[in-house]
Every structure is written in structure tokens, then in C-alpha cells.
Amino acid sequence: MTPEDILSKPPLRLTQAERRFYFENGYLALPGATPADTLARIRAKSDEFLERSRNVSKSNEVFDLGPNHSSAKPHVRRLRRPVDQDPFFWDIATSDVMTEIAADLVGPDVKFHSCKLNYKWPGGGELVKWHQDICAWPHTNYSPVTLGICLDDVDQAVGPLACVPKSQDGPLYSHFGPDGKWTGHISDADSDAAGVEAAADLIGPAGTI
């Protein structure tokens, strides 16, 4: 569906102004979008898995571990496919909040693709360079939307997710290095061309989507 087609459908969760902002800029931050009780349950379930990770010494199908991981101090970079690890996460992914926001941005026919739970630890030293998600996705169009829930307060001090406004309508850049190997990020020269200095920080209190 085109943005015009989607906007012609009555919104379920977002305002028309929020939908138009998304289509114009390619991103959207929604402070307070996650109900407080839901956020508390997600954080509690996350803590359960972090506790379980103390018994894991190397990455597996559940945990992607960082180099500083130990039983005394867990360093989990990612909980892989959480919907496959606990039905609780499937309930969150298919909740009214998430599916209605998705439908407001992609149209009424919503299909779930995948999910993960990313962690960012103080002093981790793991830099995520500028990249375009679509280049790593198995899609041939721009219909997907990624929805993320901030489990903690996010401000500029913690290095928030940043998006370059209107870059969804710009060129796609190579995510391969000079040796032809996949890097998962664009080159420094392309970062300048992409206008990353104009990137907007997606900040907000815990529960922001």
C-alpha cells in the first residue's frame, strides 16, 4: 500500500499528524505509548533471562553474549528470538498496542517477521555504525516497520538510536567493505553523503515506542 492508501484508513492508535510525520521523516517516537504495567512485566521478564544467562559461558540460540560476560556480571548483547523463548514475548508482539501502531503505518494487513531484545551496557565499547536496516532484510520493498520499546529512560547521554530524516527516500549505500565482505554499515564517506550530522535522536522515558 502507498502512504496515501494507508492514511485513508482510520487510525487505530496514532493521530493522523503522527502518521504523516512518519511517512515524511521515516521515524517516529511515541513517549508513554507502553502501558506502565506492561512495561513492568517486560522488564521483569528481561531480568529473568539475564539471571539465566549467568549459567551460560558462550553465545547460543538464546543469548548473544558480549566479551565481558561472566556469571558474576552478565553482559548480554541480545536475547535472540524472544517470541520463541517465552510465550510472554509473543503476547507483547501481538498486543493491541503493537499491532495497532503497525497497522497505522503499514496498513491493515500486518504480518509479524521477527524480533529481538537488544541490550546496551555502560562501558560496553560496542559501536553500532551508521547503517540502513533494509539492506540486511529479506524484502524487496519498503513495507516493513520496526517497532521498539525502550525499557529504560533514553536521553542523549546514553547514545540513543538516531535516524536521518527523510533518508528513507534517499539512495541505498553499500554495506560491504573494500574487500567485498559484508560489514553491516556504510563507509565514512557515505556517512557524510547521507547527512548523518542532521540525524535526530529518538529519546524519551521508559516505555517510549
URHUKA-V317708 format. One record per residue. N is the residue number from 1. PHI is phi in whole degrees, -180 to 180 (none if undefined). OMEGA is omega as a letter, one per 40 degrees, with the letter a starting at -180 (none if undefined). Layout:
n,phi,omega
N,PHI,OMEGA
N,PHI,OMEGA
//
This chain:
n,phi,omega
1,none,i
2,-83,i
3,-55,i
4,-64,i
5,-61,a
6,-66,a
7,-66,i
8,-74,i
9,-85,i
10,-59,i
11,-68,i
12,-99,a
13,-134,a
14,-91,i
15,-87,i
16,-62,i
17,-64,i
18,-67,i
19,-64,i
20,-64,i
21,-60,i
22,-61,a
23,-67,a
24,-79,a
25,-106,i
26,93,i
27,-154,a
28,-164,i
29,-116,a
30,-124,i
31,-60,i
32,77,a
33,-75,a
34,-93,i
35,-56,a
36,-58,a
37,-68,i
38,-65,i
39,-60,a
40,-62,i
41,-69,i
42,-64,a
43,-65,i
44,-65,i
45,-68,i
46,-60,i
47,-61,i
48,-60,a
49,-70,i
50,-63,i
51,-65,i
52,-63,a
53,-66,i
54,-61,a
55,-94,a
56,-114,a
57,-107,i
58,-147,a
59,-58,i
60,-144,a
61,-71,a
62,-104,a
63,-114,i
64,-102,a
65,-95,i
66,-84,a
67,-67,a
68,-100,a
69,-68,i
70,-153,i
71,-67,i
72,-77,a
73,-141,a
74,-59,i
75,-135,a
76,-97,i
77,-80,a
78,-157,i
79,-92,a
80,-82,i
81,41,a
82,-57,i
83,-66,i
84,-90,a
85,-93,a
86,-158,a
87,-61,i
88,-56,a
89,-70,i
90,-66,i
91,-61,i
92,-69,a
93,-62,a
94,-104,i
95,-70,i
96,-58,a
97,-59,a
98,-72,a
99,-72,i
100,-72,i
101,-63,i
102,-60,a
103,-63,i
104,-67,a
105,-109,a
106,-120,a
107,105,a
108,-71,a
109,-93,a
110,-103,i
111,-125,i
112,-78,i
113,-108,a
114,-167,i
115,-157,i
116,-158,i
117,-121,a
118,-93,i
119,-118,i
120,-131,a
121,-98,i
122,-60,i
123,72,a
124,-69,i
125,68,a
126,-106,a
127,-80,i
128,-101,a
129,-81,a
130,-62,a
131,-155,i
132,-120,a
133,-57,a
134,-59,a
135,-70,i
136,-107,a
137,-100,i
138,-84,a
139,-130,i
140,-112,i
141,-148,a
142,-101,a
143,-74,a
144,-68,i
145,-134,i
146,-101,i
147,-113,i
148,-127,i
149,-111,i
150,-77,a
151,-84,i
152,-132,i
153,-61,a
154,-125,i
155,-132,a
156,-62,a
157,-67,a
158,-98,i
159,70,a
160,-73,i
161,-58,i
162,-127,a
163,-128,i
164,-87,a
165,-56,i
166,68,a
167,-69,i
168,-65,i
169,-101,a
170,-94,a
171,-73,i
172,-91,a
173,-108,i
174,-66,i
175,-114,i
176,-114,i
177,-82,i
178,-59,i
179,-86,i
180,85,a
181,-92,i
182,-64,i
183,-111,a
184,83,i
185,-148,a
186,-89,a
187,-73,i
188,-62,i
189,-64,i
190,-70,i
191,-62,i
192,-65,a
193,-66,a
194,-77,i
195,75,a
196,-65,i
197,-66,i
198,-96,a
199,-62,i
200,-101,i
201,-80,i
202,-92,a
203,-113,i
204,163,i
205,-70,i
206,-51,a
207,99,i
208,-63,i
209,-109,none
//
